[in-house]
Amino acid sequence: MSSNTVRVLTGITTTGTPHLGNYVGAIRPTVRASRRPGTESFLFLADYHALIKCDDPVRVQRSTLEIAASWLAAGLDPEKVTFYRQSDIPEIPELTWLLTCVTGKGLLNRAHAYKAALDKNAEAGVDADDGVTAGLFMYPVLMAADILMFKAHQVPVGRDQVQHIEMARDMAASFNHLYGGGQELLTLPAAVIDDNVALLPGLDGRKMSKSYDNVIALFGPREQLKKQIMGIVTDSRAPGEPKETEGSALFAIYRAFATPDETAAFAKAFAEGIGWGDAKQQLFERIEQEIGPMRARYEHLMANPQEVEQALLAGAVKARQLATPLMRELRQAVGLRALTNVGKSASADKGARASLPVLKQYREQDGKFYFKLTQGAATVLLQSKGFDSPRDAGQAVRRLQTEGATALAALKEWVTTPQGVSEASVKDALERLVSNSV
């Protein structure tokens, strides 16, 4: 992978039939991203995640086929991306365990899904952990393993998933600090959000979700698409009365498919009092314009699942060409090693790693992101100011790791040297950090 290549990773849980929200929020943007120069795309079917909330094997298998067929019908070229099924990569659960061993329970206690389950039980007056599986509790660790396994730089998510990316960063930073010896064994990812389409509204105005029974099917029959669009909830304003675009599910869905000029024209029609029936007809025609040509390809793949299976197995081979050597490196780092080198004591190895300078990235209670350069157990050589964005902090860290002391001039407004620490010792540490990372 070129140093200028951006690696993007996206997964969809295999528990349901894809709907327009999945298409707009995940399938379409990742297909488009896979065609951009300088982008390396990893796209996977999260069937391990499906087991957390679905105990119907037939549904999981059917959903896997439907989602894979949807991605391929939407234009995904498996020759140009890494397209795979999560359960075909045995290194992912192995990495999950390694991350589990460096992740504090307190971090997982704060996960939104787990807290929501506790709140629901509290309202029902039952035991706090009633119905809460270890799988639900450990969900963020498995998701982190998905991301960190392939050293993803960017993960497109909705705002409700940003916390999981932050947790993945925390886990990676902890692992690197404990076992990296000055190297970034695991890459810290960044969340990427499109505010216009990340949370597509459903028929009732709430987030489009199968759990709300408010979805619009992605590749259902043309007649079904029209019927569902005609069922979008609107207010009672009659034709001729001006209508608000703000808060309108119908307008939000249209905007997710239309060009800026088309969106402006639709907004003008709202202001001029377009009837709801006419507005829904325009929405149907605009969506069908994009989705219709893909429907035949989807139906072909659903009728020929062996083509989908072949693509996924080929993707797994490609994915494991990266996963297997990384796990070999991580196993070596944590001490799961061949006994032929047992003469090297663990204490000596740990001491050697401890003598190397380390860049540690972390988040403070003020919500900002920091990093520091340390030498040994407690000596801080360089301390950053707080960054609002984890990406900005990560970019600064990467500059120091790759450029060493030459990056200090560009970062002088963001870093400080503690009293008593010489400039020479900082530069020397950075030089050793760079040489050890090569």
C-alpha positions as a printed Julia matrix, in Angstrom:
438×3 Matrix{Float64}:
   0.0     0.0     0.0
   1.34    3.43   -0.98
   1.9     5.95    1.83
  -0.66    8.19    0.11
  -3.33    5.48   -0.11
  -6.34    5.84    2.19
  -7.77    2.55    3.39
 -11.56    2.68    3.93
 -13.52   -0.08    5.69
 -17.28   -0.65    5.9
 -19.39   -3.53    7.18
 -23.11   -4.3     7.29
 -24.66   -6.69    9.84
 -26.45   -9.6     8.2
 -29.78   -9.58   10.03
 -32.19   -8.14    7.48
 -33.01   -7.25    3.91
 -31.2    -4.11    2.71
 -33.28   -0.95    2.62
 -32.74    2.55    1.27
 -31.1     3.66    4.51
 -28.43    0.95    4.12
 -27.93    1.94    0.5
 -27.58    5.66    1.14
 -25.62    5.36    4.38
 -23.25    2.51    3.53
 -23.56    0.75    0.17
 -23.56    3.7    -2.22
 -20.83    5.78   -0.55
 -18.48    2.82   -0.23
 -19.01    1.79   -3.86
 -18.23    5.35   -4.92
 -15.22    5.52   -2.61
 -13.89    2.26   -4.05
 -13.6     3.97   -7.44
 -11.61    6.95   -6.22
  -7.88    7.05   -6.99
  -5.77    6.58   -3.88
  -8.48    4.62   -2.03
  -8.23    0.99   -0.95
 -11.63   -0.38    0.08
 -12.46   -3.19    2.49
 -16.13   -4.19    2.51
 -17.47   -7.02    4.62
 -20.6    -8.84    5.73
 -20.69   -8.73    9.54
 -22.21  -12.16   10.17
 -20.49  -12.62   13.55
 -22.21   -9.42   14.67
 -25.52  -10.82   13.44
 -25.35  -13.59   16.06
 -25.56  -10.98   18.81
 -29.12  -10.02   17.89
 -30.44  -12.84   15.73
 -30.77  -16.53   16.64
 -32.39  -17.56   13.35
 -29.74  -19.31   11.19
 -31.91  -19.18    8.07
 -32.36  -15.43    8.41
 -28.62  -14.83    8.88
 -27.78  -16.88    5.79
 -30.51  -15.25    3.66
 -29.5   -11.77    4.79
 -25.85  -12.48    3.94
 -26.87  -13.33    0.38
 -29.19  -10.33    0.05
 -26.63   -7.83    1.31
 -23.8    -9.25   -0.79
 -26.03   -9.25   -3.88
 -27.06   -5.65   -3.14
 -23.45   -4.48   -2.96
 -22.57   -6.23   -6.21
 -25.71   -4.98   -7.96
 -24.88   -1.43   -6.84
 -21.68   -1.59   -8.85
 -19.08   -3.0    -6.47
 -16.2    -4.56   -8.41
 -14.77   -7.41   -6.28
 -11.61   -7.35   -8.38
 -10.81   -3.81   -7.25
 -11.75   -4.09   -3.56
 -11.41   -6.58   -0.72
 -14.96   -7.95   -0.37
 -15.37  -10.69    2.23
 -17.52  -12.39    4.85
 -16.42  -11.7     8.4
 -16.68  -15.34    9.49
 -14.26  -16.4     6.72
 -11.43  -14.54    8.52
 -10.46  -16.59   11.63
  -7.89  -13.97   12.59
 -10.7   -11.56   13.52
 -11.92  -13.46   16.61
  -8.28  -14.05   17.59
  -7.58  -10.32   17.47
 -10.82   -9.76   19.41
  -9.33  -11.75   22.3
  -6.05   -9.84   22.24
  -7.98   -6.57   22.38
 -10.21   -7.9    25.14
  -7.11   -8.34   27.28
  -6.13   -4.66   26.99
  -9.63   -3.15   27.22
 -10.99   -1.88   30.51
 -14.47   -3.02   31.52
 -15.24    0.6    32.35
 -14.84    1.52   28.68
 -17.33   -1.14   27.63
 -19.74   -0.09   30.37
 -20.15    3.2    28.5
 -21.15    1.62   25.17
 -24.46    3.01   23.94
 -26.04   -0.37   23.14
 -25.18   -1.81   26.56
 -26.39    1.29   28.39
 -29.63    1.23   26.38
 -30.22   -2.38   27.44
 -29.64   -1.44   31.1
 -32.02    1.52   30.81
 -34.68   -0.68   29.22
 -34.39   -3.21   32.05
 -34.56   -0.45   34.64
 -37.81    0.83   33.12
 -39.21   -2.71   33.13
 -38.21   -3.22   36.76
 -36.13   -6.34   36.07
 -32.52   -7.24   36.83
 -30.08   -4.81   35.17
 -28.42   -7.51   33.06
 -31.57   -9.46   32.23
 -31.31  -10.66   28.62
 -27.9    -9.0    28.15
 -25.45  -11.44   26.6
 -21.69  -11.24   26.78
 -21.85  -10.85   23.0
 -23.78   -7.58   23.33
 -21.36   -6.35   25.98
 -18.32   -7.27   23.88
 -19.74   -5.93   20.61
 -17.39   -2.89   20.55
 -14.32   -5.15   20.85
 -15.37   -7.3    17.89
 -16.06   -4.16   15.88
 -12.63   -2.81   16.82
 -11.04   -6.06   15.64
 -12.84   -5.73   12.29
 -11.33   -2.28   11.81
  -7.87   -2.76   13.28
  -7.23   -6.06   11.53
  -6.88   -4.27    8.2
  -5.33   -1.02    9.49
  -8.23    1.05    8.2
  -7.68    4.8     8.12
 -11.33    5.76    7.65
 -14.62    4.13    8.65
 -17.81    5.67    7.21
 -20.47    5.61    9.94
 -23.61    7.33   11.11
 -23.34    9.61   14.13
 -24.79    6.87   16.33
 -21.74    4.7    15.56
 -18.98    7.26   16.18
 -18.49    5.99   19.73
 -17.41    2.59   18.41
 -14.67    4.18   16.32
 -13.46    6.14   19.33
 -13.39    2.9    21.33
 -11.4     1.2    18.57
  -8.88    4.03   18.77
  -8.64    3.63   22.55
  -8.04   -0.11   22.22
  -5.41    0.36   19.51
  -3.62    3.01   21.55
  -3.6     0.75   24.63
  -2.26   -2.19   22.64
   0.43   -0.08   20.96
   1.48    1.39   24.29
   1.76   -2.01   26.0
   3.3    -4.02   23.18
   4.4    -1.67   20.41
   7.87   -0.85   21.64
   7.68    2.49   19.85
   5.93    1.05   16.8
   2.33    1.57   15.73
   1.33   -2.09   15.48
  -2.33   -1.13   15.12
  -3.48    1.92   13.13
  -5.83    4.38   14.83
  -8.89    4.85   12.59
 -11.04    7.94   12.02
 -14.82    8.11   11.64
 -16.15    9.67    8.43
 -19.68   11.08    8.48
 -21.91   12.5     5.74
 -24.43   14.59    7.64
 -26.88   14.65    4.73
 -27.34   10.92    4.44
 -25.91    9.22    7.52
 -29.34    8.85    9.16
 -31.97    8.52    6.44
 -35.52    8.95    7.8
 -38.07    6.18    7.34
 -41.77    6.21    6.52
 -42.68    7.71    9.9
 -39.88   10.29   10.1
 -37.76    8.34   12.57
 -34.43    6.82   11.55
 -35.04    4.2     8.86
 -34.71    0.92   10.71
 -36.2    -2.55   10.47
 -36.8    -2.42   14.22
 -39.19    0.5    13.65
 -40.9    -1.25   10.72
 -40.55    1.96    8.71
 -38.17    0.94    5.93
 -38.33    1.3     2.16
 -36.96   -1.86    0.51
 -33.93   -1.35   -1.68
 -34.53   -3.94   -4.4
 -38.14   -4.87   -3.91
 -40.45   -4.87   -6.98
 -41.1    -1.51   -8.6
 -44.71   -1.58   -7.43
 -43.61   -2.17   -3.83
 -41.25    0.8    -3.97
 -44.03    3.07   -5.15
 -46.49    1.79   -2.54
 -43.99    2.33    0.3
 -43.13    5.85   -0.87
 -46.81    6.74   -1.06
 -47.04    5.64    2.57
 -44.55    8.24    3.87
 -46.16   10.22    6.68
 -46.87   13.88    5.85
 -48.9    16.65    7.46
 -52.42   17.78    6.52
 -51.49   20.81    4.42
 -53.44   20.81    1.17
 -52.18   21.46   -2.37
 -51.4    25.15   -2.78
 -50.32   25.61    0.84
 -46.55   26.23    1.33
 -44.78   23.31    2.95
 -41.68   23.15    5.11
 -38.66   21.17    4.0
 -37.22   21.23    7.52
 -38.25   18.07    9.33
 -39.83   16.54    6.23
 -38.9    12.87    5.79
 -40.03   13.04    2.19
 -37.72   15.94    1.41
 -34.78   14.39    3.29
 -35.06   11.16    1.31
 -35.29   13.09   -1.98
 -32.2    15.14   -1.11
 -30.23   11.92   -0.52
 -30.77   10.91   -4.16
 -30.95   14.24   -5.99
 -28.36   16.64   -7.35
 -28.08   20.09   -5.71
 -30.06   21.64   -8.58
 -32.79   19.01   -8.27
 -32.93   19.51   -4.52
 -33.25   23.3    -4.95
 -36.1    22.81   -7.45
 -37.87   20.42   -5.08
 -37.5    22.91   -2.21
 -39.01   25.59   -4.45
 -41.94   23.29   -5.22
 -42.47   22.85   -1.46
 -42.55   26.61   -0.98
 -45.03   26.94   -3.83
 -47.41   24.41   -2.3
 -46.88   21.19   -4.26
 -49.41   18.52   -3.32
 -48.13   15.65   -1.24
 -49.21   13.11   -3.86
 -47.26   14.9    -6.57
 -44.25   15.26   -4.29
 -44.27   11.54   -3.54
 -44.56   10.73   -7.23
 -41.49   12.88   -7.94
 -39.62   11.11   -5.14
 -40.57    7.71   -6.54
 -39.41    8.64  -10.04
 -36.1    10.03   -8.74
 -35.31    6.92   -6.69
 -36.39    4.56   -9.47
 -34.09    6.44  -11.85
 -31.12    5.33   -9.74
 -32.28    1.99   -8.35
 -34.22    0.59  -11.31
 -31.21   -0.24  -13.52
 -29.62   -2.2   -10.64
 -32.67   -4.34   -9.91
 -32.13   -6.85  -12.74
 -28.56   -7.53  -11.63
 -29.75   -8.06   -8.05
 -32.44  -10.52   -9.13
 -29.87  -12.44  -11.21
 -27.5   -12.78   -8.26
 -30.28  -13.9    -5.92
 -31.14  -16.63   -8.42
 -27.46  -17.63   -8.75
 -25.99  -17.56   -5.21
 -22.92  -19.55   -6.31
 -21.66  -16.39   -8.05
 -21.9   -14.47   -4.79
 -20.22  -17.26   -2.83
 -17.35  -17.37   -5.3
 -16.79  -13.61   -4.97
 -16.79  -13.8    -1.16
 -14.36  -16.71   -0.99
 -11.98  -14.94   -3.36
 -12.24  -11.85   -1.16
 -11.44  -13.9     1.95
  -8.22  -15.16    0.34
  -7.23  -11.58   -0.42
  -8.13  -10.42    3.11
  -6.19  -13.2     4.81
  -3.05  -12.28    2.87
  -3.03   -9.24    5.18
  -4.64  -10.71    8.29
  -2.37  -13.73    8.68
   0.98  -11.85    8.75
  -0.46   -9.17   11.03
  -1.63  -11.77   13.55
   1.78  -13.4    13.36
   3.32  -10.05   14.28
   0.82   -9.4    17.07
   1.26  -12.88   18.54
   5.0   -12.27   18.61
   4.47   -8.89   20.28
   2.35  -10.27   23.14
   4.62  -13.28   23.78
   2.74  -16.08   21.98
   5.98  -17.29   20.41
   7.87  -20.4    19.45
   9.85  -21.81   22.36
  13.07  -21.98   20.35
  13.85  -18.41   21.48
  12.99  -19.07   25.1
  16.5   -18.0    26.08
  15.42  -14.39   25.68
  13.77  -13.66   28.99
  10.48  -11.84   29.12
  11.94   -9.27   31.49
  14.8    -8.5    29.12
  12.42   -8.19   26.19
  10.11   -5.93   28.18
  13.06   -3.86   29.3
  14.23   -3.43   25.72
  10.81   -2.25   24.68
  10.53    0.05   27.68
  13.8     1.78   26.74
  12.36    2.87   23.42
  10.51    6.18   23.11
   6.73    5.83   22.74
   4.08    8.15   21.33
   0.82    7.6    23.17
  -2.46    9.09   21.97
  -5.36    9.41   24.41
  -8.53   11.32   25.28
  -9.02   13.4    28.43
 -12.2    14.18   30.36
 -12.48   17.54   28.59
 -13.33   15.61   25.42
 -10.17   16.68   23.6
  -7.51   14.39   22.12
  -3.87   14.49   23.23
  -0.6    12.69   22.69
   2.71   12.58   24.52
   6.2    11.29   23.81
   7.54    9.26   26.71
  10.86    7.61   27.5
  10.91    4.76   29.99
   8.16    4.34   32.54
   7.41    7.94   33.44
   9.61   10.46   31.62
   7.55   12.76   29.39
   9.64   14.38   26.67
   6.88   16.06   24.66
   3.27   16.9    25.49
   0.6    18.03   23.03
  -2.17   20.52   23.52
  -5.74   19.31   23.12
  -7.08   18.58   19.62
 -10.81   18.77   18.92
 -10.55   15.99   16.33
  -8.96   12.54   16.86
  -7.95   12.63   13.21
  -5.93   15.83   13.69
  -4.18   14.36   16.72
  -3.5    11.14   14.8
  -2.06   13.03   11.84
   0.31   14.9    14.14
   1.42   11.62   15.7
   2.02   10.08   12.28
   4.12   13.06   11.23
   6.34   12.64   14.27
   6.58    8.88   13.65
   7.58    9.29   10.02
   9.38   12.66    9.93
  10.88   12.7    13.41
  12.38   15.97   14.63
  11.78   17.7    11.28
   8.05   17.71   12.08
   8.55   19.77   15.24
   8.67   23.09   13.37
   5.24   22.49   11.81
   3.8    21.35   15.15
   5.42   23.97   17.4
   2.07   25.56   18.28
   0.69   22.17   19.36
   3.45   20.68   21.48
   5.34   21.72   24.59
   8.46   20.37   26.26
   8.27   19.87   30.06
  10.66   21.86   32.21
  14.06   20.22   32.49
  13.82   18.34   29.19
  16.4    19.39   26.61
  15.64   19.94   22.93
  18.46   17.55   22.08
  16.9    14.7    24.08
  13.57   15.2    22.3
  15.21   15.14   18.87
  17.26   12.08   19.78
  14.13   10.24   20.96
  12.27   11.11   17.76
  15.18    9.91   15.61
  15.19    6.59   17.43
  11.4     6.38   17.12
  11.61    6.83   13.34
  14.47    4.39   12.88
  12.68    1.76   14.98
   9.5     2.19   12.93
  11.15    1.66    9.56
